[in-house]
């Protein structure tokens, strides 16, 4: 069973036509990458029992709209 986890998101552009979101598994990795790129950090707190978390993971995070909106992170 998963516990509440903090994931840091940082946008990484894989190709000019399509942006992808890069998720880090630790806050330390995400913070280091954000500092290196001089970008703010988006922290996602998640739990497997959280209905809203599951909706975000399945219906929001995989979309092009989310990748575009998070390009500053």
CHARMM internal coordinates of N, CA and C (Angstrom, degrees):
IC EDIT
DIST 1 N 1 CA 1.4377
DIST 1 CA 1 C 1.5188
ANGL 1 N 1 CA 1 C 109.11
DIST 1 C 2 N 1.3067
ANGL 1 CA 1 C 2 N 114.30
DIHE 1 N 1 CA 1 C 2 N 132.37
DIST 2 N 2 CA 1.4603
ANGL 1 C 2 N 2 CA 119.09
DIHE 1 CA 1 C 2 N 2 CA 179.55
DIST 2 CA 2 C 1.5085
ANGL 2 N 2 CA 2 C 110.06
DIHE 1 C 2 N 2 CA 2 C -77.03
DIST 2 C 3 N 1.2966
ANGL 2 CA 2 C 3 N 115.62
DIHE 2 N 2 CA 2 C 3 N 146.17
DIST 3 N 3 CA 1.4639
ANGL 2 C 3 N 3 CA 120.94
DIHE 2 CA 2 C 3 N 3 CA 174.05
DIST 3 CA 3 C 1.5180
ANGL 3 N 3 CA 3 C 108.11
DIHE 2 C 3 N 3 CA 3 C -104.63
DIST 3 C 4 N 1.3091
ANGL 3 CA 3 C 4 N 115.22
DIHE 3 N 3 CA 3 C 4 N 174.17
DIST 4 N 4 CA 1.4653
ANGL 3 C 4 N 4 CA 118.67
DIHE 3 CA 3 C 4 N 4 CA 178.79
DIST 4 CA 4 C 1.5199
ANGL 4 N 4 CA 4 C 108.18
DIHE 3 C 4 N 4 CA 4 C -60.20
DIST 4 C 5 N 1.3043
ANGL 4 CA 4 C 5 N 115.43
DIHE 4 N 4 CA 4 C 5 N 128.86
DIST 5 N 5 CA 1.4614
ANGL 4 C 5 N 5 CA 120.34
DIHE 4 CA 4 C 5 N 5 CA -176.68
DIST 5 CA 5 C 1.5252
ANGL 5 N 5 CA 5 C 109.70
DIHE 4 C 5 N 5 CA 5 C -126.83
DIST 5 C 6 N 1.2879
ANGL 5 CA 5 C 6 N 115.87
DIHE 5 N 5 CA 5 C 6 N 145.08
DIST 6 N 6 CA 1.4628
ANGL 5 C 6 N 6 CA 121.30
DIHE 5 CA 5 C 6 N 6 CA 175.24
DIST 6 CA 6 C 1.5209
ANGL 6 N 6 CA 6 C 107.56
DIHE 5 C 6 N 6 CA 6 C -102.00
DIST 6 C 7 N 1.3074
ANGL 6 CA 6 C 7 N 115.44
DIHE 6 N 6 CA 6 C 7 N 123.58
DIST 7 N 7 CA 1.4522
ANGL 6 C 7 N 7 CA 120.51
DIHE 6 CA 6 C 7 N 7 CA 178.51
DIST 7 CA 7 C 1.5210
ANGL 7 N 7 CA 7 C 108.22
DIHE 6 C 7 N 7 CA 7 C -120.95
DIST 7 C 8 N 1.2611
ANGL 7 CA 7 C 8 N 116.74
DIHE 7 N 7 CA 7 C 8 N 136.29
DIST 8 N 8 CA 1.4568
ANGL 7 C 8 N 8 CA 120.67
DIHE 7 CA 7 C 8 N 8 CA 178.39
DIST 8 CA 8 C 1.5160
ANGL 8 N 8 CA 8 C 108.61
DIHE 7 C 8 N 8 CA 8 C -101.07
DIST 8 C 9 N 1.2996
ANGL 8 CA 8 C 9 N 115.69
DIHE 8 N 8 CA 8 C 9 N 132.95
DIST 9 N 9 CA 1.4580
ANGL 8 C 9 N 9 CA 120.99
DIHE 8 CA 8 C 9 N 9 CA -179.75
DIST 9 CA 9 C 1.5111
ANGL 9 N 9 CA 9 C 109.32
DIHE 8 C 9 N 9 CA 9 C -108.26
DIST 9 C 10 N 1.2830
ANGL 9 CA 9 C 10 N 114.15
DIHE 9 N 9 CA 9 C 10 N 134.74
DIST 10 N 10 CA 1.4529
ANGL 9 C 10 N 10 CA 120.00
DIHE 9 CA 9 C 10 N 10 CA 176.44
DIST 10 CA 10 C 1.5159
ANGL 10 N 10 CA 10 C 106.86
DIHE 9 C 10 N 10 CA 10 C -140.12
DIST 10 C 11 N 1.2923
ANGL 10 CA 10 C 11 N 118.08
DIHE 10 N 10 CA 10 C 11 N 128.42
DIST 11 N 11 CA 1.4471
ANGL 10 C 11 N 11 CA 121.00
DIHE 10 CA 10 C 11 N 11 CA -178.30
DIST 11 CA 11 C 1.5215
ANGL 11 N 11 CA 11 C 110.36
DIHE 10 C 11 N 11 CA 11 C -73.10
DIST 11 C 12 N 1.3187
ANGL 11 CA 11 C 12 N 114.71
DIHE 11 N 11 CA 11 C 12 N 132.06
DIST 12 N 12 CA 1.4616
ANGL 11 C 12 N 12 CA 120.73
DIHE 11 CA 11 C 12 N 12 CA 173.99
DIST 12 CA 12 C 1.5181
ANGL 12 N 12 CA 12 C 107.21
DIHE 11 C 12 N 12 CA 12 C -125.81
DIST 12 C 13 N 1.2863
ANGL 12 CA 12 C 13 N 117.09
DIHE 12 N 12 CA 12 C 13 N 126.84
DIST 13 N 13 CA 1.4592
ANGL 12 C 13 N 13 CA 120.13
DIHE 12 CA 12 C 13 N 13 CA -178.39
DIST 13 CA 13 C 1.5243
ANGL 13 N 13 CA 13 C 108.68
DIHE 12 C 13 N 13 CA 13 C -87.98
DIST 13 C 14 N 1.3271
ANGL 13 CA 13 C 14 N 115.76
DIHE 13 N 13 CA 13 C 14 N 114.87
DIST 14 N 14 CA 1.4566
ANGL 13 C 14 N 14 CA 121.65
DIHE 13 CA 13 C 14 N 14 CA -178.68
DIST 14 CA 14 C 1.5222
ANGL 14 N 14 CA 14 C 110.57
DIHE 13 C 14 N 14 CA 14 C -82.27
DIST 14 C 15 N 1.3121
ANGL 14 CA 14 C 15 N 116.69
DIHE 14 N 14 CA 14 C 15 N -37.04
DIST 15 N 15 CA 1.4550
ANGL 14 C 15 N 15 CA 122.62
DIHE 14 CA 14 C 15 N 15 CA 179.54
DIST 15 CA 15 C 1.5239
ANGL 15 N 15 CA 15 C 107.01
DIHE 14 C 15 N 15 CA 15 C -151.30
DIST 15 C 16 N 1.3149
ANGL 15 CA 15 C 16 N 117.71
DIHE 15 N 15 CA 15 C 16 N 151.10
DIST 16 N 16 CA 1.4591
ANGL 15 C 16 N 16 CA 119.28
DIHE 15 CA 15 C 16 N 16 CA -177.65
DIST 16 CA 16 C 1.5250
ANGL 16 N 16 CA 16 C 113.78
DIHE 15 C 16 N 16 CA 16 C -57.20
DIST 16 C 17 N 1.3267
ANGL 16 CA 16 C 17 N 118.41
DIHE 16 N 16 CA 16 C 17 N -32.08
DIST 17 N 17 CA 1.4607
ANGL 16 C 17 N 17 CA 121.47
DIHE 16 CA 16 C 17 N 17 CA -175.94
DIST 17 CA 17 C 1.5232
ANGL 17 N 17 CA 17 C 112.96
DIHE 16 C 17 N 17 CA 17 C -79.70
DIST 17 C 18 N 1.3223
ANGL 17 CA 17 C 18 N 118.78
DIHE 17 N 17 CA 17 C 18 N -23.69
DIST 18 N 18 CA 1.4683
ANGL 17 C 18 N 18 CA 120.58
DIHE 17 CA 17 C 18 N 18 CA -173.30
DIST 18 CA 18 C 1.5171
ANGL 18 N 18 CA 18 C 110.16
DIHE 17 C 18 N 18 CA 18 C -140.88
DIST 18 C 19 N 1.3186
ANGL 18 CA 18 C 19 N 116.63
DIHE 18 N 18 CA 18 C 19 N 119.44
DIST 19 N 19 CA 1.4667
ANGL 18 C 19 N 19 CA 121.48
DIHE 18 CA 18 C 19 N 19 CA 177.76
DIST 19 CA 19 C 1.5198
ANGL 19 N 19 CA 19 C 109.33
DIHE 18 C 19 N 19 CA 19 C -89.08
DIST 19 C 20 N 1.3121
ANGL 19 CA 19 C 20 N 116.94
DIHE 19 N 19 CA 19 C 20 N 144.56
DIST 20 N 20 CA 1.4499
ANGL 19 C 20 N 20 CA 122.21
DIHE 19 CA 19 C 20 N 20 CA 176.60
DIST 20 CA 20 C 1.5197
ANGL 20 N 20 CA 20 C 108.99
DIHE 19 C 20 N 20 CA 20 C -126.96
DIST 20 C 21 N 1.3151
ANGL 20 CA 20 C 21 N 115.55
DIHE 20 N 20 CA 20 C 21 N 147.68
DIST 21 N 21 CA 1.4569
ANGL 20 C 21 N 21 CA 120.87
DIHE 20 CA 20 C 21 N 21 CA 179.46
DIST 21 CA 21 C 1.5167
ANGL 21 N 21 CA 21 C 108.89
DIHE 20 C 21 N 21 CA 21 C -91.06
DIST 21 C 22 N 1.3187
ANGL 21 CA 21 C 22 N 116.63
DIHE 21 N 21 CA 21 C 22 N 131.75
DIST 22 N 22 CA 1.4637
ANGL 21 C 22 N 22 CA 122.08
DIHE 21 CA 21 C 22 N 22 CA 178.17
DIST 22 CA 22 C 1.5151
ANGL 22 N 22 CA 22 C 108.15
DIHE 21 C 22 N 22 CA 22 C -101.05
DIST 22 C 23 N 1.3208
ANGL 22 CA 22 C 23 N 117.58
DIHE 22 N 22 CA 22 C 23 N 117.93
DIST 23 N 23 CA 1.4683
ANGL 22 C 23 N 23 CA 122.95
DIHE 22 CA 22 C 23 N 23 CA 178.48
DIST 23 CA 23 C 1.5183
ANGL 23 N 23 CA 23 C 108.98
DIHE 22 C 23 N 23 CA 23 C -100.58
DIST 23 C 24 N 1.3242
ANGL 23 CA 23 C 24 N 116.32
DIHE 23 N 23 CA 23 C 24 N 134.66
DIST 24 N 24 CA 1.4586
ANGL 23 C 24 N 24 CA 122.07
DIHE 23 CA 23 C 24 N 24 CA 176.87
DIST 24 CA 24 C 1.5229
ANGL 24 N 24 CA 24 C 108.41
DIHE 23 C 24 N 24 CA 24 C -103.97
DIST 24 C 25 N 1.3305
ANGL 24 CA 24 C 25 N 116.62
DIHE 24 N 24 CA 24 C 25 N 149.31
DIST 25 N 25 CA 1.4630
ANGL 24 C 25 N 25 CA 121.03
DIHE 24 CA 24 C 25 N 25 CA -177.39
DIST 25 CA 25 C 1.5196
ANGL 25 N 25 CA 25 C 113.27
DIHE 24 C 25 N 25 CA 25 C -86.19
DIST 25 C 26 N 1.3133
ANGL 25 CA 25 C 26 N 117.23
DIHE 25 N 25 CA 25 C 26 N -18.35
DIST 26 N 26 CA 1.4668
ANGL 25 C 26 N 26 CA 119.61
DIHE 25 CA 25 C 26 N 26 CA 178.24
DIST 26 CA 26 C 1.5181
ANGL 26 N 26 CA 26 C 109.74
DIHE 25 C 26 N 26 CA 26 C -128.64
DIST 26 C 27 N 1.3109
ANGL 26 CA 26 C 27 N 114.67
DIHE 26 N 26 CA 26 C 27 N 152.51
DIST 27 N 27 CA 1.4575
ANGL 26 C 27 N 27 CA 120.56
DIHE 26 CA 26 C 27 N 27 CA 177.96
DIST 27 CA 27 C 1.5280
ANGL 27 N 27 CA 27 C 110.67
DIHE 26 C 27 N 27 CA 27 C -65.78
DIST 27 C 28 N 1.3208
ANGL 27 CA 27 C 28 N 116.41
DIHE 27 N 27 CA 27 C 28 N -31.02
DIST 28 N 28 CA 1.4729
ANGL 27 C 28 N 28 CA 120.62
DIHE 27 CA 27 C 28 N 28 CA 179.07
DIST 28 CA 28 C 1.5291
ANGL 28 N 28 CA 28 C 111.04
DIHE 27 C 28 N 28 CA 28 C -64.83
DIST 28 C 29 N 1.3324
ANGL 28 CA 28 C 29 N 117.46
DIHE 28 N 28 CA 28 C 29 N -44.95
DIST 29 N 29 CA 1.4719
ANGL 28 C 29 N 29 CA 121.02
DIHE 28 CA 28 C 29 N 29 CA 178.76
DIST 29 CA 29 C 1.5306
ANGL 29 N 29 CA 29 C 110.99
DIHE 28 C 29 N 29 CA 29 C -63.03
DIST 29 C 30 N 1.3220
ANGL 29 CA 29 C 30 N 115.88
DIHE 29 N 29 CA 29 C 30 N -45.75
DIST 30 N 30 CA 1.4583
ANGL 29 C 30 N 30 CA 120.23
DIHE 29 CA 29 C 30 N 30 CA -179.55
DIST 30 CA 30 C 1.5113
ANGL 30 N 30 CA 30 C 112.70
DIHE 29 C 30 N 30 CA 30 C -64.73
DIST 30 C 31 N 1.3202
ANGL 30 CA 30 C 31 N 116.55
DIHE 30 N 30 CA 30 C 31 N -41.59
DIST 31 N 31 CA 1.4639
ANGL 30 C 31 N 31 CA 121.12
DIHE 30 CA 30 C 31 N 31 CA 178.97
DIST 31 CA 31 C 1.5262
ANGL 31 N 31 CA 31 C 110.94
DIHE 30 C 31 N 31 CA 31 C -63.61
DIST 31 C 32 N 1.3086
ANGL 31 CA 31 C 32 N 116.95
DIHE 31 N 31 CA 31 C 32 N -43.41
DIST 32 N 32 CA 1.4698
ANGL 31 C 32 N 32 CA 120.69
DIHE 31 CA 31 C 32 N 32 CA 179.14
DIST 32 CA 32 C 1.5302
ANGL 32 N 32 CA 32 C 110.78
DIHE 31 C 32 N 32 CA 32 C -61.92
DIST 32 C 33 N 1.3294
ANGL 32 CA 32 C 33 N 116.96
DIHE 32 N 32 CA 32 C 33 N -44.16
DIST 33 N 33 CA 1.4683
ANGL 32 C 33 N 33 CA 120.54
DIHE 32 CA 32 C 33 N 33 CA 179.85
DIST 33 CA 33 C 1.5283
ANGL 33 N 33 CA 33 C 110.73
DIHE 32 C 33 N 33 CA 33 C -66.16
DIST 33 C 34 N 1.3270
ANGL 33 CA 33 C 34 N 117.47
DIHE 33 N 33 CA 33 C 34 N -41.08
DIST 34 N 34 CA 1.4650
ANGL 33 C 34 N 34 CA 120.63
DIHE 33 CA 33 C 34 N 34 CA 179.02
DIST 34 CA 34 C 1.5222
ANGL 34 N 34 CA 34 C 111.31
DIHE 33 C 34 N 34 CA 34 C -63.23
DIST 34 C 35 N 1.3259
ANGL 34 CA 34 C 35 N 116.55
DIHE 34 N 34 CA 34 C 35 N -42.01
DIST 35 N 35 CA 1.4624
ANGL 34 C 35 N 35 CA 120.13
DIHE 34 CA 34 C 35 N 35 CA 177.92
DIST 35 CA 35 C 1.5239
ANGL 35 N 35 CA 35 C 111.10
DIHE 34 C 35 N 35 CA 35 C -63.66
DIST 35 C 36 N 1.3298
ANGL 35 CA 35 C 36 N 116.03
DIHE 35 N 35 CA 35 C 36 N -43.46
DIST 36 N 36 CA 1.4671
ANGL 35 C 36 N 36 CA 120.54
DIHE 35 CA 35 C 36 N 36 CA -179.00
DIST 36 CA 36 C 1.5284
ANGL 36 N 36 CA 36 C 111.35
DIHE 35 C 36 N 36 CA 36 C -61.67
DIST 36 C 37 N 1.3333
ANGL 36 CA 36 C 37 N 117.13
DIHE 36 N 36 CA 36 C 37 N -39.40
DIST 37 N 37 CA 1.4628
ANGL 36 C 37 N 37 CA 121.64
DIHE 36 CA 36 C 37 N 37 CA -178.49
DIST 37 CA 37 C 1.5239
ANGL 37 N 37 CA 37 C 112.96
DIHE 36 C 37 N 37 CA 37 C -93.34
DIST 37 C 38 N 1.3428
ANGL 37 CA 37 C 38 N 116.54
DIHE 37 N 37 CA 37 C 38 N -0.66
DIST 38 N 38 CA 1.4615
ANGL 37 C 38 N 38 CA 122.01
DIHE 37 CA 37 C 38 N 38 CA -179.17
DIST 38 CA 38 C 1.5310
ANGL 38 N 38 CA 38 C 111.89
DIHE 37 C 38 N 38 CA 38 C 54.92
DIST 38 C 39 N 1.3455
ANGL 38 CA 38 C 39 N 115.07
DIHE 38 N 38 CA 38 C 39 N 49.44
DIST 39 N 39 CA 1.4634
ANGL 38 C 39 N 39 CA 121.41
DIHE 38 CA 38 C 39 N 39 CA 179.61
DIST 39 CA 39 C 1.5261
ANGL 39 N 39 CA 39 C 109.19
DIHE 38 C 39 N 39 CA 39 C -126.29
DIST 39 C 40 N 1.3435
ANGL 39 CA 39 C 40 N 116.90
DIHE 39 N 39 CA 39 C 40 N 152.98
DIST 40 N 40 CA 1.4645
ANGL 39 C 40 N 40 CA 118.82
DIHE 39 CA 39 C 40 N 40 CA 175.73
DIST 40 CA 40 C 1.5174
ANGL 40 N 40 CA 40 C 110.86
DIHE 39 C 40 N 40 CA 40 C -70.68
DIST 40 C 41 N 1.3127
ANGL 40 CA 40 C 41 N 115.15
DIHE 40 N 40 CA 40 C 41 N 164.88
DIST 41 N 41 CA 1.4515
ANGL 40 C 41 N 41 CA 122.80
DIHE 40 CA 40 C 41 N 41 CA -175.38
DIST 41 CA 41 C 1.5228
ANGL 41 N 41 CA 41 C 110.05
DIHE 40 C 41 N 41 CA 41 C -109.42
DIST 41 C 42 N 1.3173
ANGL 41 CA 41 C 42 N 117.65
DIHE 41 N 41 CA 41 C 42 N 135.34
DIST 42 N 42 CA 1.4603
ANGL 41 C 42 N 42 CA 123.09
DIHE 41 CA 41 C 42 N 42 CA 172.89
DIST 42 CA 42 C 1.5135
ANGL 42 N 42 CA 42 C 106.95
DIHE 41 C 42 N 42 CA 42 C -106.40
DIST 42 C 43 N 1.3274
ANGL 42 CA 42 C 43 N 117.02
DIHE 42 N 42 CA 42 C 43 N 119.97
DIST 43 N 43 CA 1.4616
ANGL 42 C 43 N 43 CA 121.34
DIHE 42 CA 42 C 43 N 43 CA -178.62
DIST 43 CA 43 C 1.5223
ANGL 43 N 43 CA 43 C 108.44
DIHE 42 C 43 N 43 CA 43 C -108.26
DIST 43 C 44 N 1.3177
ANGL 43 CA 43 C 44 N 116.36
DIHE 43 N 43 CA 43 C 44 N 127.63
DIST 44 N 44 CA 1.4619
ANGL 43 C 44 N 44 CA 122.64
DIHE 43 CA 43 C 44 N 44 CA -179.67
DIST 44 CA 44 C 1.5221
ANGL 44 N 44 CA 44 C 108.60
DIHE 43 C 44 N 44 CA 44 C -110.81
DIST 44 C 45 N 1.3262
ANGL 44 CA 44 C 45 N 116.67
DIHE 44 N 44 CA 44 C 45 N 118.19
DIST 45 N 45 CA 1.4636
ANGL 44 C 45 N 45 CA 121.37
DIHE 44 CA 44 C 45 N 45 CA 174.72
DIST 45 CA 45 C 1.5187
ANGL 45 N 45 CA 45 C 107.18
DIHE 44 C 45 N 45 CA 45 C -95.38
DIST 45 C 46 N 1.3240
ANGL 45 CA 45 C 46 N 117.25
DIHE 45 N 45 CA 45 C 46 N 131.72
DIST 46 N 46 CA 1.4527
ANGL 45 C 46 N 46 CA 121.76
DIHE 45 CA 45 C 46 N 46 CA -170.32
DIST 46 CA 46 C 1.5216
ANGL 46 N 46 CA 46 C 111.11
DIHE 45 C 46 N 46 CA 46 C -138.46
DIST 46 C 47 N 1.3208
ANGL 46 CA 46 C 47 N 116.21
DIHE 46 N 46 CA 46 C 47 N 146.89
DIST 47 N 47 CA 1.4620
ANGL 46 C 47 N 47 CA 122.07
DIHE 46 CA 46 C 47 N 47 CA 173.14
DIST 47 CA 47 C 1.5254
ANGL 47 N 47 CA 47 C 107.89
DIHE 46 C 47 N 47 CA 47 C -143.18
DIST 47 C 48 N 1.3294
ANGL 47 CA 47 C 48 N 117.56
DIHE 47 N 47 CA 47 C 48 N 142.18
DIST 48 N 48 CA 1.4643
ANGL 47 C 48 N 48 CA 120.07
DIHE 47 CA 47 C 48 N 48 CA -176.61
DIST 48 CA 48 C 1.5209
ANGL 48 N 48 CA 48 C 113.25
DIHE 47 C 48 N 48 CA 48 C -65.65
DIST 48 C 49 N 1.3240
ANGL 48 CA 48 C 49 N 118.99
DIHE 48 N 48 CA 48 C 49 N -22.46
DIST 49 N 49 CA 1.4630
ANGL 48 C 49 N 49 CA 122.71
DIHE 48 CA 48 C 49 N 49 CA 179.46
DIST 49 CA 49 C 1.5228
ANGL 49 N 49 CA 49 C 112.90
DIHE 48 C 49 N 49 CA 49 C -86.71
DIST 49 C 50 N 1.3160
ANGL 49 CA 49 C 50 N 117.98
DIHE 49 N 49 CA 49 C 50 N -6.55
DIST 50 N 50 CA 1.4646
ANGL 49 C 50 N 50 CA 123.20
DIHE 49 CA 49 C 50 N 50 CA -175.82
DIST 50 CA 50 C 1.5319
ANGL 50 N 50 CA 50 C 110.36
DIHE 49 C 50 N 50 CA 50 C -84.90
DIST 50 C 51 N 1.3363
ANGL 50 CA 50 C 51 N 116.59
DIHE 50 N 50 CA 50 C 51 N 114.04
DIST 51 N 51 CA 1.4669
ANGL 50 C 51 N 51 CA 120.87
DIHE 50 CA 50 C 51 N 51 CA -178.35
DIST 51 CA 51 C 1.5323
ANGL 51 N 51 CA 51 C 111.70
DIHE 50 C 51 N 51 CA 51 C -61.50
DIST 51 C 52 N 1.3209
ANGL 51 CA 51 C 52 N 117.23
DIHE 51 N 51 CA 51 C 52 N -44.71
DIST 52 N 52 CA 1.4627
ANGL 51 C 52 N 52 CA 120.43
DIHE 51 CA 51 C 52 N 52 CA -179.92
DIST 52 CA 52 C 1.5308
ANGL 52 N 52 CA 52 C 111.68
DIHE 51 C 52 N 52 CA 52 C -63.53
DIST 52 C 53 N 1.3311
ANGL 52 CA 52 C 53 N 116.69
DIHE 52 N 52 CA 52 C 53 N -37.28
DIST 53 N 53 CA 1.4728
ANGL 52 C 53 N 53 CA 121.11
DIHE 52 CA 52 C 53 N 53 CA 177.80
DIST 53 CA 53 C 1.5288
ANGL 53 N 53 CA 53 C 110.57
DIHE 52 C 53 N 53 CA 53 C -61.31
DIST 53 C 54 N 1.3260
ANGL 53 CA 53 C 54 N 116.44
DIHE 53 N 53 CA 53 C 54 N -43.22
DIST 54 N 54 CA 1.4546
ANGL 53 C 54 N 54 CA 121.00
DIHE 53 CA 53 C 54 N 54 CA -179.32
DIST 54 CA 54 C 1.5240
ANGL 54 N 54 CA 54 C 111.89
DIHE 53 C 54 N 54 CA 54 C -67.21
DIST 54 C 55 N 1.3315
ANGL 54 CA 54 C 55 N 117.43
DIHE 54 N 54 CA 54 C 55 N -37.24
DIST 55 N 55 CA 1.4624
ANGL 54 C 55 N 55 CA 120.70
DIHE 54 CA 54 C 55 N 55 CA 175.78
DIST 55 CA 55 C 1.5268
ANGL 55 N 55 CA 55 C 109.76
DIHE 54 C 55 N 55 CA 55 C -63.67
DIST 55 C 56 N 1.3364
ANGL 55 CA 55 C 56 N 116.87
DIHE 55 N 55 CA 55 C 56 N -46.69
DIST 56 N 56 CA 1.4666
ANGL 55 C 56 N 56 CA 120.43
DIHE 55 CA 55 C 56 N 56 CA 179.44
DIST 56 CA 56 C 1.5246
ANGL 56 N 56 CA 56 C 111.09
DIHE 55 C 56 N 56 CA 56 C -58.71
DIST 56 C 57 N 1.3404
ANGL 56 CA 56 C 57 N 116.92
DIHE 56 N 56 CA 56 C 57 N -45.00
DIST 57 N 57 CA 1.4638
ANGL 56 C 57 N 57 CA 121.14
DIHE 56 CA 56 C 57 N 57 CA -178.16
DIST 57 CA 57 C 1.5273
ANGL 57 N 57 CA 57 C 112.24
DIHE 56 C 57 N 57 CA 57 C -64.33
DIST 57 C 58 N 1.3219
ANGL 57 CA 57 C 58 N 117.51
DIHE 57 N 57 CA 57 C 58 N -39.21
DIST 58 N 58 CA 1.4672
ANGL 57 C 58 N 58 CA 121.14
DIHE 57 CA 57 C 58 N 58 CA -175.25
DIST 58 CA 58 C 1.5214
ANGL 58 N 58 CA 58 C 114.10
DIHE 57 C 58 N 58 CA 58 C -89.57
DIST 58 C 59 N 1.3530
ANGL 58 CA 58 C 59 N 117.07
DIHE 58 N 58 CA 58 C 59 N -34.31
DIST 59 N 59 CA 1.4575
ANGL 58 C 59 N 59 CA 119.37
DIHE 58 CA 58 C 59 N 59 CA -170.55
DIST 59 CA 59 C 1.5225
ANGL 59 N 59 CA 59 C 115.57
DIHE 58 C 59 N 59 CA 59 C -113.97
DIST 59 C 60 N 1.3253
ANGL 59 CA 59 C 60 N 118.01
DIHE 59 N 59 CA 59 C 60 N -15.80
DIST 60 N 60 CA 1.4661
ANGL 59 C 60 N 60 CA 119.81
DIHE 59 CA 59 C 60 N 60 CA -176.31
DIST 60 CA 60 C 1.5251
ANGL 60 N 60 CA 60 C 111.52
DIHE 59 C 60 N 60 CA 60 C -110.81
DIST 60 C 61 N 1.3326
ANGL 60 CA 60 C 61 N 117.13
DIHE 60 N 60 CA 60 C 61 N -57.67
DIST 61 N 61 CA 1.4670
ANGL 60 C 61 N 61 CA 120.70
DIHE 60 CA 60 C 61 N 61 CA -174.81
DIST 61 CA 61 C 1.5302
ANGL 61 N 61 CA 61 C 114.56
DIHE 60 C 61 N 61 CA 61 C -57.79
DIST 61 C 62 N 1.3290
ANGL 61 CA 61 C 62 N 120.55
DIHE 61 N 61 CA 61 C 62 N -34.26
DIST 62 N 62 CA 1.4720
ANGL 61 C 62 N 62 CA 119.29
DIHE 61 CA 61 C 62 N 62 CA -179.05
DIST 62 CA 62 C 1.5403
ANGL 62 N 62 CA 62 C 115.03
DIHE 61 C 62 N 62 CA 62 C -77.33
DIST 62 C 63 N 1.3264
ANGL 62 CA 62 C 63 N 118.61
DIHE 62 N 62 CA 62 C 63 N -3.89
DIST 63 N 63 CA 1.4656
ANGL 62 C 63 N 63 CA 120.57
DIHE 62 CA 62 C 63 N 63 CA -173.93
DIST 63 CA 63 C 1.5280
ANGL 63 N 63 CA 63 C 113.19
DIHE 62 C 63 N 63 CA 63 C -83.43
DIST 63 C 64 N 1.3180
ANGL 63 CA 63 C 64 N 114.35
DIHE 63 N 63 CA 63 C 64 N 154.65
DIST 64 N 64 CA 1.4574
ANGL 63 C 64 N 64 CA 120.35
DIHE 63 CA 63 C 64 N 64 CA 174.68
DIST 64 CA 64 C 1.5317
ANGL 64 N 64 CA 64 C 110.58
DIHE 63 C 64 N 64 CA 64 C -64.17
DIST 64 C 65 N 1.3276
ANGL 64 CA 64 C 65 N 116.41
DIHE 64 N 64 CA 64 C 65 N -33.58
DIST 65 N 65 CA 1.4564
ANGL 64 C 65 N 65 CA 120.54
DIHE 64 CA 64 C 65 N 65 CA 179.94
DIST 65 CA 65 C 1.5295
ANGL 65 N 65 CA 65 C 111.18
DIHE 64 C 65 N 65 CA 65 C -62.12
DIST 65 C 66 N 1.3290
ANGL 65 CA 65 C 66 N 117.24
DIHE 65 N 65 CA 65 C 66 N -41.47
DIST 66 N 66 CA 1.4537
ANGL 65 C 66 N 66 CA 120.20
DIHE 65 CA 65 C 66 N 66 CA 178.45
DIST 66 CA 66 C 1.5263
ANGL 66 N 66 CA 66 C 110.31
DIHE 65 C 66 N 66 CA 66 C -66.95
DIST 66 C 67 N 1.3210
ANGL 66 CA 66 C 67 N 116.73
DIHE 66 N 66 CA 66 C 67 N -43.03
DIST 67 N 67 CA 1.4756
ANGL 66 C 67 N 67 CA 120.30
DIHE 66 CA 66 C 67 N 67 CA 179.31
DIST 67 CA 67 C 1.5222
ANGL 67 N 67 CA 67 C 109.88
DIHE 66 C 67 N 67 CA 67 C -60.00
DIST 67 C 68 N 1.3155
ANGL 67 CA 67 C 68 N 116.58
DIHE 67 N 67 CA 67 C 68 N -42.33
DIST 68 N 68 CA 1.4629
ANGL 67 C 68 N 68 CA 120.17
DIHE 67 CA 67 C 68 N 68 CA 179.86
DIST 68 CA 68 C 1.5257
ANGL 68 N 68 CA 68 C 111.35
DIHE 67 C 68 N 68 CA 68 C -67.07
DIST 68 C 69 N 1.3395
ANGL 68 CA 68 C 69 N 116.73
DIHE 68 N 68 CA 68 C 69 N -45.26
DIST 69 N 69 CA 1.4663
ANGL 68 C 69 N 69 CA 121.16
DIHE 68 CA 68 C 69 N 69 CA -178.54
DIST 69 CA 69 C 1.5289
ANGL 69 N 69 CA 69 C 111.82
DIHE 68 C 69 N 69 CA 69 C -65.14
DIST 69 C 70 N 1.3143
ANGL 69 CA 69 C 70 N 117.24
DIHE 69 N 69 CA 69 C 70 N -28.90
DIST 70 N 70 CA 1.4660
ANGL 69 C 70 N 70 CA 120.31
DIHE 69 CA 69 C 70 N 70 CA -177.18
DIST 70 CA 70 C 1.5297
ANGL 70 N 70 CA 70 C 113.13
DIHE 69 C 70 N 70 CA 70 C -95.18
DIST 70 C 71 N 1.3070
ANGL 70 CA 70 C 71 N 116.60
DIHE 70 N 70 CA 70 C 71 N 13.03
DIST 71 N 71 CA 1.4668
ANGL 70 C 71 N 71 CA 119.74
DIHE 70 CA 70 C 71 N 71 CA -176.62
DIST 71 CA 71 C 1.5315
ANGL 71 N 71 CA 71 C 113.70
DIHE 70 C 71 N 71 CA 71 C -62.32
DIST 71 C 72 N 1.3171
ANGL 71 CA 71 C 72 N 116.88
DIHE 71 N 71 CA 71 C 72 N -22.07
DIST 72 N 72 CA 1.4731
ANGL 71 C 72 N 72 CA 119.62
DIHE 71 CA 71 C 72 N 72 CA 179.46
DIST 72 CA 72 C 1.5271
ANGL 72 N 72 CA 72 C 112.69
DIHE 71 C 72 N 72 CA 72 C -81.06
DIST 72 C 73 N 1.3336
ANGL 72 CA 72 C 73 N 117.19
DIHE 72 N 72 CA 72 C 73 N -8.29
DIST 73 N 73 CA 1.4643
ANGL 72 C 73 N 73 CA 121.33
DIHE 72 CA 72 C 73 N 73 CA -177.04
DIST 73 CA 73 C 1.5097
ANGL 73 N 73 CA 73 C 111.02
DIHE 72 C 73 N 73 CA 73 C -102.16
END
COOR INIT
IC SEED 1 N 1 CA 1 C
IC BUILD
